[in-house]
Amino acid sequence: MSPDPSSRPAPPFVPRSGRDRQRLADLRQAWGQPVARERPTDLIALFHRHAASLAKPSVIDDSTWSDLGLDEVFATIDRTTGMPGRQVLYHRLRTYETDPAVLAERARQHGIFRRDATARERIQLLMTRLDGAGAAYLVPLLVRELPPAPPAAWLFLLLSALTPACLVGMFFLHALFLPALLLVCINVVIYATYGQKILPHFTGFSQVVALLATAKELGQLPDSHALPPLAKLRGSSALITTVQKQLGWLAMDRTSLPELIQALFGYLNMLCLLDTVVFLHAIRSLRTHRQTLVEVFEAVGALDASIAVASYLESVPGACVPNLVASRHLDVTGLYHPLIPAAVANDLALTDRSALVAGPNMAGKTAFVRTLALNLVFAQTLHFCLAQRAILPRAIVRSAIRREDALVEGSSYFFTEIKQVLGFTQAPADGPLHVFLIDEIFRGTNTVERIAASAAVLRHLAQHHIVFATTHDFELQDLLADTYALYHFSDQVVDGRYGFDYRIRPGPVRSRNAIKLLELSGYPPSIVAEATQLASHLETSPRRAPTAA
């Protein structure tokens, strides 16, 4: 059997121009490295907001996105070359993909771009033209409402033809001077009113033309891997050519021209309304082909986004393609956090159970539940997992970790948390599976009511969904041992030094190292002795667990 041609290493890519060779050298140097750049979140999120409003997919809510630090995570993964890739990558990371075939294709492309440098670099080099100063204006032009054509817009075409004709004719027939002067005055008024309304869109039009030029060249690249985005661009080639011709005059980004040339264009437009006439023609084309242009944008951005993820995966200690299951089953080996340097990897296995994680402050329990949540997001969006092996449930992730007093709104810390957790309890039992993350539930109230309310809420949530909750309360471990798997992180005092190993362990925690830390920090012996005595008394006091509902 002859070998698969796509498996053979392609010859190194050598651009023709010296400028492109320098760009390629920069791209090769940046491969597998984080990219330091300004990331205006509002602009990057524009495409996501548009796509989410149309399809109504299941997306990561703002609170969970903030809790998990996903802006910082996105910045770490973002090695895109152009703004469309950045916007598509953001949309992917924020949107749960429910089609297994789509997720499998994303993972396949990550592998292709990690192996095939030639295919990757050809695409990246073309993408560099989509990262100019005006790149952020592209999506608004494609998705937002365009200025409506004024009444009797056909008169603009007539005026644009009559005015230069009269200006030239008055040199031969002086009687045309007054009509020419009147026409110029009318054109100046139009330029100062409608012309100023459309002026901000011209940078966006230049970016549309740049997008189409890039898409056309991408569609002409060799494609031994049968990449769907390239197939989409090849299929749109005829339309791309048509729209390119219709937008040709608007392709120039006027803001990048010298001031003298900009002034010349300004006078020309006042006299002849060239931009106005071309704009009216262009927006008709744009409205007619808008859906296809958005699909072209997404195909171009998808290639860049896949290359960015491939670059990210080159830089991490290890990753796997997760196995997503339609049950409350989770089994991970070597799971680690993407933002913690030299992060400690942990294992966990649960079936039809939630987990209550105890331990002292700074021991790693909150970081661990964040790690689980981030990898659940990665698995269902970009389709990789930072672990040696991962079986994960298809589930919507919601968190209550960063809860702050809403003093301006008149809400206490406790009331803010009550409202947030109430939303968790309202998730329907027969709806999509949820994974809830709750850090130190109801910590804003007194001990007795906190433990009672926490036990009742956590027991309710775990009936139909998966919960990962952290706590300091020994009592909660006893009250929920029949419903939750108990885990803990612990601290150690070794040779008089206090520290953590950040490893999760099964079972409840009974450590009193917090008191030991008081002793090591130099607190008076009388305080340490009394604290030790009180802790022993409280631990041995009888506790009555409520009957499970």
N, C-alpha and C positions, 0 to 999 in steps of 0.2 A: 504494500500500500504506500502510495506517495505521501510525503509529509504535507500537512496543512500549510499552504502558503502564508496564512496569517500568523503562524507560529514562528516563522523565520525572522530573525532580527533584520530590520530595515537598515539600509545604509545611513550613516549620519547625515543630518539635514544641513546643507550649506547654502544660506541665502546668497543672492547675487550682489546686492548693494552693500556697501560698507556700513551704511546706517543700520540696515537690518541685521548685519552680522554683529554689530555692537549691541543692538537690542537683544539678540539671541544670547549673546554672552551674559548679559544681565539676567535674562530669564533662567539660564542654566545655573548661575550663581545663587539665585533666589530659590531654586527648587528644594523643597523639603525644609524651608525656613519660614518663620513667621514674617509677616510684612507689616512694617510700621507705616501707618498712613492715617489721615483724618477719616473718620467714619461718621458722617452726619446721619444719625439714625432715622430722622424724619424723612430724609430723601431716599435712603436705602429701603425703607419700609413701604414706599409708595406702591410698588408693584404688588407686594403682599396684600395691602389693603384692598387694592382693586380686585385681585384674583379671589380673595376671601369673600368679598361682597357679592361676587357673581355666583360662585359655586357653593357657597355656604359650607365649606369643609369643616372638619373638626380641627381647631387650632389651639395652640398653647395660649392660655389666658395671660393677661398682663401681670397678674399677681404671681403666678407660677414662674413666668419668664424672669421676673425680677428676683424672686426667691432663689432660683437656681443659678443666678448670675449669668444668664444666657447671652447678654450683650458682650460680656467679656469672653465667653466661650466662642461666640460668633467671630469676634476679632481674632482669636487664636486660629480658627479654621480658615478664615478668609485669606486665601492666597490668590484671589481672582486677579485677572489682568485688566478687565474692563468693568464699567459700571453695570451693564446688563447682567453679567455673571454674579456680581455682588448682590444685586437685587433678587435674582432667582435663587441664589444660595440662601439668602435670608428667608425667602418665602418657603423654601424646602424645609429649613430647620424649624420653622414655626408651624408647619402643617403636617398633621398625621396622614400618612399615605396608607390607605386600606387595601390597595390592590397588590397582592404578593408579586405579580409579574413586574410591576413598575419598580418595586423595591429590589427585586432580583436584577433587573437591568441596571439600576444605579450601582449596585455592588459590582456587576460585571464591568461597567465602564471605569470604575475606580481601579480595578485590577488592570485593565487594558492600558490606561494612562500611566500607571506605575511601571509597566513593563516596556511599553512602546514609546520611547523618547521622541522618535521622529514624528509620529502622528501627533503627539502632544505639542511639540514645539512648532509645527506648522500652524496649528490652531492658535496657539498663544501669540505667535507673531502677528497674525491677522487681528487678534483681539486688542492689540495695543492702541489701535486708532479709536477705540471706544472708551478711552479713559481720559479724554480731554476735559478742559474746564467746564464745558457746556454739557457734559454727558448726563448730568442729573435732569436736564430739561427734556430728555427723550420720553420718559414714561408719562409725564403730564400731558404731552402732546398726543400720545397714543390713547390715553384712557379718560382724559377729562373733556368736558364739553368745550367745543371750539366756538369762537365768536360768531354769532349769526350774521349772515349776509344782510347788508342794509337794504331798505326798500329801493326798488328801481336800480339794482346793482348793475344792470346792463348799461346804465348811463356812464359808469366809470370807464367801461371799455371805449365808449364813444368819446369821452373827454380825453382819454389817454392817446387817442389817435388824432383828434382835432387840434389839440394844443400844440404839439410839435409842428403840425402842418401849418397852422397859422403863424407860428413864430418864424418858420422858414419863409412862408409866403409873403410876410409883410416887408421883406427886403425887396420884393419885386412889385408888390401892390400895397402902397402905404395905407389904403383904406382898411387893411386887415389889422392895423396896430391896436385899435380899440377892442375889437373882438378877441385878439390874442391876449391883451391885458386882462380882460374880463375872465377868460378861460383860465389864465394863470392864477388869478385871485380865487376862483372857485376851487381849483386843484389844491391851492395852499390850504384852504379851509378844510377840504376833505383830508389832506395829509395831517393836519393838526388835530383832527378829531378821530375819524376811523383809523387813519394810518398809525396813530400813536397806540390805539388799542391792540392792533395786531403786531406791533413791533416786538414785544417780548417773545412772540412765538417763533421768530426767525432763527434764534439759536437752536430751538428744538427741531426746526425743519432741517437745519444743517446736520443735526445728529441723526435724524431719520435717514438722510441720504448716506451718511457714514455707515449706519447700521445695514442699509440695503447693499452697499458696496461690499461690506465685510461678509454679509450673508451670501452674496453671489459667489465670492471667491471661496468661501467655505464649502459651498455646494459643488465646487469644481475639484475639490481635493480628492485624492485616491482614498478609498474607504474599504480596506480589506477586512475590517471588523464589523461591518454592517451596523453602524451606529445610527439609531433612529433620528437624532437631531440632524445629521447630515442628509439622510434620506428626505426629511421634511424640507430642508433648504433646497435640495435638488428639485423636488416636486414643485416648489414655489418660484423657480427660476424665471418663468415667463412673466409672472405677475411682478416680480422684483424689477425686471427690466422695464416694464410698462410704467410703474410708479417712479422709477428713477428718472425717466424722461420727463414726466409731468412735474417733478420737483426740481429739475435741473437748476433753474435760476435761483432757487432758494437754498441751494446746497452750500453757498458761501456763508461762513460765520463772520458777520460784519464786525463783531466786537474784536476780532483778532487782526483786523486791518489797521494800517496807519491812519492817524486822525485825518490827514488830508484826503485820503481815499474815502474814508467814511463820510466826510463833508461833501465830497463830490457825489456820492450815492444819494445823500440827503437832498441835494439840489435837484438831481435827476428825478427823484421820486416826487418832489413837489411839482415839477413841471409836467411830468408824463405819467405819474401814478403807476409806474411799472410794478413795484412791489405789491401794490393793492390789487391790481388786475391778476397778477400771477398767484397771489395768495388766495383770491376767491376761486380760481381754478383749482389750486392745490388742495384746498380743504374739501372740495367736492370729491376729489380722488381719495383723500384720506378717509372721509366718511364712508365711501363706497367699499374701501379695502381694509377698514380698520381691524376687523377681526383677524384677517389673514396676517396683517402686519404685527399684531400682538403675538400671534403664533410664531412668526419669524423671530421676533424679539425673544420669546421664551426658548426657542430652539438654540439660538445663538448663546443666550445666557446659560442654558443647561450644559452646553459643552464646557464653558468656562467654569461653572460651578463644580462639575465632575472632576475637572483637572485640579481645582483647588482642594477638594477633599482628598484626592489621590496624593497631592503634595503633603497635606496634613498627616495622612496615614504613614507616609515615609518618615515622618519626624517623631512618631510616638514609639514607646518601647514595644508595643504589641497590640494587635487588634484582631477581631474575628468577625465573621458574618453571623449574626445571631439567628437562632431558630425561633420564630414567633409562633405561639400556640394560642388556641382559642379556649383557654382554661385558666384557672387560678394556680398555675404552676410556674415556679421560678427556680432556676438552678444555674448559678454562675460560679466560675472558677477564675481567680486572678483578676477580679474586678478592681479598677482604680479610677481616680478622679483626674480629669484632663488638665486642671489648673494647678495642682499641687506638685511642686518639684519632688522627684524621687518618691512619689506617693506609694504608701504601703498598699499592696493588693490584698483583697479579702475574698473569701468564698461564702456562699450562702445557698441553701436549698430549702424551699417551702412548697408544700402542696396543700391547697385549700386551707391555708392558714395565713394570719397576719402576724406581724412581729412587733414586740415591745422591746425597745433597746434602752438599757439603763447604763448609768456610768457617770463619773464626775465631769465637771466642766473641762473642756480642752482635751478630753480623752479620745475624741474622734467620732462620737455617735452622730452628731448633726452632719458632719462631713460625709459619713457613710450613707445616710439616707439621701443626701444630695447626690452622691455618687450613683446610687441605684436609680434615682430619678433621671439624671442626665443620660445614663445609658439606656434607659427605657425610651427616652426621647430620641436619642441617636438611632436606636434600633428601628423605630417606626417612621423616621423622617429620612435620614441619610443612609440608613441601613448598614451600620457597622456598630461594633461594641468594643469598648476598651477593656478587653478581658481575653483570657486564653480560650474560654468556651462560654457560651451563654444560651440558655433557653429562657425566653421571657414571654409573659402574657401580652396579648394585644390589649392595651388599656390606655385610657386617658389619664394623664398625670395631673394632679392638683395638689397644691401645697399650702401650708400655713406655717411659715418659718419666720419670715421677717415681719413681725407684727409690731407696730409702733402706735403710741398714743396719737389719736387724731384730735389734738387739742383745739385746732382751728374750727373743726366741725362740732366740737363739744362732746366728743366721744372719748370714753376712758379706754385704757389699754384692754381691759377685760371685755368691755362691750364691743370693741372692734373685733376681738377674737371670736366672740359669740356669734356675730353676724357672719364671719367668714366660715366658721365650722358649721353653722346652720345650713349654708349652701351645700356643704358636703352631705349632710343628712338628707337633703332633698334629691339627691341623685337616684333615679328610679331603679328599683331592684331588677326590672326586666329590660333595662336599657344597656348601653355599653358598659363594660367593666371599667371601673376606676381604680387607680392606685392613689391613695391619700397619704400625704406626708404631713405629720403634725409634730412640731418640736415643742416639748414642754407644754402640753395642753393645759389651758386655763391657769397659767402661772400668775395671773394678775389678781387672784383672789385668795381667801384664807385656806388653810391646809385641809380642814375637814370637808368643806364644800368642794374644793378643787378635786379631791380624791373621789368623792361621791359622783360629782358631775362627770369627771373624766372617765370613770369606769363605765357609767351608763352610756355615754356617747360612743366610746371606743367599742363597746360590745355591740351597739347598734350598727355602727359602720362596717364592722367585720362580718356581719351576717351575709352580705351579698357582694362585698368589694374587698380589696386588699388594703390594709393599713400598715404603714410603718410609722410608729410613734416613739418618741424619745421621752424619757422621764428621769427624774431624780428620786421619785417616791417609791420606797420599798413596798408600801401598801398596794400600789397598783399592780405590782408583779404578783402578789398573792391573790388579788381579786380577779385578775384576768388570766391566770395560768391555765384555766380550762378552755379558753378561747384563743389566746395568743401564744405563739412560740416566744419564749423568753431568751433574750441575748443581752450581752453586756460588753462594754469596754472598761478596762480597769487601769488604774495608775499603779506605779511601783515606787517603792523607796528602796534604793540600792546604794549601799555605802554612804548613807546620809544624803543622797541626792534623789529628788523627786522627778518623775518623768512618766512617759507613756510609750507603749509600743504600737498603738493604733490598730490592734487586731481585735476583730469581733470574736466573741466566745459564746457558746451556748450556756443557758442557765441564767438564774437571777444573780444580782450583785449584792454583796453584803459588806463591801469594803468600808472602813472608817478612816481611810487615808487622809481625808480632809482634816481630821483632828491631828493626824500625824504631821500634816503640813504646817499647822499652827505651831507645833512643837519645834519643827525644823526652822521656822521663821523667827523663833526667839520669843514667843509669847510666854508670859509667866507660867510656871508649873501649876499654880493653883487653877488657872483657867483651863489648862489642858486636862487636869485631873477631873474637874467638875464636868467638862464636856464629855469625857469618856464615860463617866458614871451616868450622866443623863442619857447618852446614846444607848447604853446597855439597858437602861430601864425602859426606854421607849421601844426598843426592839423586842423586849420580852413581854410588853403589855398585850393583853388579849385583844384580838381584832376579830370582828364578826363580818364575814363576807355576805353580801346580799345574795339572795337566790337568783340564778340566771333566769331571764325571761323566757 
